[in-house]
Amino acid sequence: MTGLLRRAGQTLLVLFGVSVLVFGIFFATPGADPTARIAGRNASPQTMEKVRHEYGFDRPLPVQYAIMMKKLFITRDLASYANRGERVVPEIMQAAPVTACLVCGAAFIWVTASIAMGTVAAAMKDTWVDRGLMMLGLVGISIPVFWLGEVANLITQNRYHDTWLFSWVPGLGYIPFSQSPLGWFRALVIPWVVLAVMFIGIYSRVLRTDLVTLAGEDFMRTARAKGLSPVRVLLWHGLRTSMVTFVSLFGMDFAQLAGGGALLTEVVFGLPGVGRLTYRALTTLDLPVIMAAVMYSAVFVVLANAAVDVIYLFLDPRVRDAR
Amino acid sequence: MPADRPAPLLDVRDLCVGFPARGRMVPIVEHVSFSLPEAGILGLVGESGSGKSVTAMAIMGLIDTPGVRVSGSVRFRGRELVGLPPRQMRRLRGRDIAMIFQDPMTAFTPVYTIGWQIDEQIRAHERVSRTQARARTVRILGEMGVPDPERMARRYPHQLSGGLRQRAMIAMALSCNPTLLIADEPTTALDVTVQAQILDLIRSLRATHGSSVLLITHDMGVVAQTCDSTLVLYSGRVAETGPSGRVFDHPGHPYTAALLDSIPPLYGPRPDRLPAIAGAPPVPTDRPAGCAFGPRCAHVHATCTAAPPALVPLGPGHAAACVLPAEGTPLPPRTVARGDACP
C-alpha cells in the first residue's frame, strides 16, 4: 500500500517535471515571442495585446507557467486563436475517447495474435511453421501503417465496396458506441487490424525469442524433469515468465499510441482522435492545441507507465518484494 | 554380476551419447556401464565436462537437442528407457525417477510459490485434490527439515535461502515417492555448513524413503562421506568403478589416485599446496586415440597411446580402465585417504 502511494507521488513529480519542460519548450525559448505564436499568423495588434495580458507574458516566467497550467487544468479555457476561439481542452477531451477505442481494440488484437503466433513459433522452433510465422511477422513490421491503411481503404471503400465482401464497411469516420454499438465496431475493426499489424510482427518475434531463450533456463529443465507435458511447460512456466518482459514492452507502446502516436492511422481513416487533432493543429500551427496535445500525451505516457508498474507487481513476485 | 543377486534398480549398459557438431557426431559419453541396487547410493565423479550430467540427463530422457544420438541400454526395474516413447517417459519422470539440480537459485520458476510448484508435480502424476496435494507438500517440506513448512510453501523461490531452496527442491523431487533420485551436484552452489546438512539429508533418504540415489559430483570428499559405490568418469569414459571403500583404499587408475590426493586432509599436517593434476582434460572433439588421461598421467608409456584401455577387474565389483594392473605394476594402496576424508 505504501508502495502504491509512493509510486503515485513519483508519478505526480514526473508529471510536474514534464509540464515544466513542455511549457519551457513552447513559451520560454529565447528569441521568439510567445504572444505572436499564440495569437497565430497575421494577428492584429489588439489581439496581440489581449493575448499578452491574458497569458501574463508581460510578467515573470513562474507566473506565466502558473497561468498556463490554470488554463489547462483548472479553468480549462485555453483557447485556440487560429481556430476562432475554439476551446482546446474540451476538444481534446472529445477526441480522447476515439483514440482510446482505436488503441484498446488494436491492443487487444495485437496481444492475442502475437501471443498465439509467438508461442506456436517457439513450440515448433526451426520448423517451416516457425519460419513462416516469423517471416510473416517481419512483413508486418516492414509495412508502413499509412500505406496499409490506404490500401485497406482502396479495397473496402472503393474497389470492392459494392461486393458482398465489403458492403458492410461504413464510410470513413467514427461512429460513437453510444449511438450504435454495431456501427462503432464496423467503423473501427479495419483501423484496429491495420494499426495492430506492425505490433503483431514485433511482439510475436520478441515473444518467440524470449520463449526460446527461456527454454534453456534451469527452471524449464526442472519443469520437464517433473514429468509435465511439453504444452504445460511452455505455457505455465515459459509463457507465464515471458509475460514480465511482454508487459513492459506493451506498456510503452500502448502509452505512446494512446498519447497520440496513432496519428497516421487516425488521419488515414478519418477518425477524429487526438492524433488527427494534433495533425490538424500542426498544419495550421495552432500552438495552444499542439501544447495541450503534447501535455495530454505526456500525462498518458506517465500514467500508463505507472499502470504497468502496478501490473508488474502482480506478475513478478521479485518486484513485489523489492519495494 | 552373480546370478543370486537381485536385479538392480537401474542398469546402464554401454550408454553412448553423441551430439552433432559441424556435420559430425561428437561423442560426449562413451560406453558407460554401471548398475545401482535398490536403496544404494552411487557416486558419479568427474571433472566438469567429463559427461556426468549428460549421463544423468540421458537416463532421464531430458536431452532434446536436435540430432542427438543416445545408444546403449538403460534399464530401470527391467524396463528399457532408451527409445521409450516421450509420453511414457514423462509418466516415469518425476514419479519414479526424480532429479535434483545443481543450482537451487535458478531451478524454481520465479513467478510461482514453492508450494504451488510442488503441488503441480504431485497433481501431474496423481489424481488428488488441491488441498490433498498441499497437505502432502507441507508434510514433505517438514520432513526435509524446512521450518514452518506451511508458511514456506506460500513463499516465492527468491524469498528463501539457498539451503532452504535446496531442501524444497529435494522435497519436490520426493513428492511422488520416486524409487530413484538423481542428484546433479546438489551441494555445489551451497556453502559448506549447508552442504553437510544437505548431504546428511540425502544419505538419510534411503532409510526414510527407501530411495536409491545417483549422486553426481566433482568432489571426492562428498563421495567418501555419502556413497556406497563410486564411478569415476574421465572424458566421457569410465576410468574406475567399484565399492567406495575399495576405490578409496586401492585406486586402480592414476586419475582416481590423483583425485584422492587433491582432497585436503582433515587431520595431521596440511600440505602448503594441495597436489593438482597438471593440464586439462581433452576436448570431446579431440580425444587421444589411447587412454584419454594419458597426456596428464605420470605413468604414461607406449601401450597407453595405442587404444583406450579396457576395464580390468581388480576385485569384487572393482575395475579400472588402466594398463598398469595388468602389467604387474599396480598403484600402491592408500591407507590414509579415506580415513582422512571420512573420519
Interface residues (C-beta under 8 A of the other chain):
Chain A: D126 E217 D218 F219 R221 T222 A223 R224 A225 K226 G227 L228 S229 R232 W236 H237 R240 T241 V244 L315 D316 P317 R318 D321
Chain B: M60 L62 P66 R90 R91 L92 R93 G94 R95 A98 M99 F101 D103 T106 A107 F108 T109 P110 V111 Y112 E120 Q121 A124 H125 Y156 H158 Q159 M169 M172
